Amino acid sequence: MSAIPPSNDSVVLPPKRSNTGKIIGIVAAIVVVIVVAVLIVVNLNKPAASTDAGADSGAITSGLGSADDPVQIGVVGASDPYWTVYADAAEAEGISVNIIDFAEYNQPNPALTEGELDLNQFQHLVYLAQYNVDAGEDLTPIGSTAIYPLGLYSDKYTSVDEIADGDTVAIPNDPSNLARALGVLQAAGLVELTTDDSTFATLADVDTDASRVVITALEPSLTATSLPDVAAAIVNNDFLEGAGLEGTDALAQDDPENPAAKPYINVFASTADNADDEVLNRLVEIYQNDQAVLDGVVEQSGGTAIITKTPVADLVATLKEIEENVGE
């Protein structure tokens, strides 16, 4: 007797396998691949660790130039934009600095002498020599910055020829800039001097009978503000912007590219004891080699500044020569 096959209704089929697990697995694999790819791209584009001073490993963490002991740099005109650029450039090299503003030229050198500053940058070599001799100090240049022309400005006249005989002209009263101002006025035909060398000329060297104008000497920051009251004034570069003046407005000025202008090279100055300090000298190099800083200096001067990179030995020699002639 043959067996009767079971009815189809009684056949038990194995459960159908779901595709959900397979899909999840595929998605997970894709995610892993994407994450790995992203990590590879990020690492390929990540800058390599630098050993430069700008990297964290090169930042000064203690002592002068560290965040706890920033280098104090005295200037006249700290609001000039290039000082912010300079401070950022120094920070990028791992050196912390504070730019300290002074309103008058007679303040930063005593502050440096007394240890309130580590550096200053506001003066030319003649001014520095005059200070050292008068104060019996030995501040010294550790780097050059630029030579700026010294100009004659007026809000009444557009040429020197328009200035009338007997008009009053204001000039800075600090000895070095007073002498330089007299040289500008002599070259412009406004005064006659009784000395052949105007580097150390004083008001006593003005030949009042032969001069066209009367000279009044004022604190340097005030010559620009005196313009409404005088025919013209010699204005130092640091005070041009505050008076709404530009270097191109000058009726007359000296030539910063003339070799005779060497005593008027502006410098970073330190105390003699700190002249070889590595951090301070690195800060000079940053100033001299950062193009954004240099462009800012020239722009601030109205395009008149002549950037210089004079060897320190030459600066020191020129300073000593000037000091020997001060008061003679």
Order of alpha helices (4+ residues) and beta strands (2+ residues): alpha-beta-alpha-beta-alpha-beta-alpha-beta-beta-beta-alpha-beta-beta-beta-beta-alpha-alpha-beta-alpha
